[in-house]
C-alpha cells in the first residue's frame, strides 16, 4: 500500500535527521558556538531518543501515524529556535539558513503525509 510506504518514508526521514542532528550538535563549530556546552549534550540525547522512537513506529506505521504530529511540532520549534538564535546574533545566517530550509521541507512533507494518510 502506497500510504503505508509514505508513512515509513517519513519515519526513516525523521530518524535519519535526528541521528545526524544529534551528532552535528555535539560539534561546536557545526552548532555555531565556539566550545561545547552542556545543553548540546542534552539536546543530542533527546535527538537520538526521538530517532529511536521514529524507528519503532516502523513496526506499526498506521497505528503510530499520530507520532507525526509531535514530530512536526518539534521540527517547527527547532526552526523557531534557530531563527531566534539568528535574530539575537548567537549564530550567523550561513549556519541558520540550511537548518531552516530543512525544517520547513521536512515539516511540510510530514504534514502532507499525515493529511494524505488520514483515510487509511
Secondary structure, 3 states (H helix, E strand, C coil): CHHHHHHHHHHHHHHHHHHHHHHHCCCHHHHCCCCCCHHHHHHHHHHHHHHHHHHHHHHHCCCCCCHHHHHHHHHHHHHHHHHHHHHCCCCCHHHHHHHHHHHHHHHHHHHHHHHHCCCC
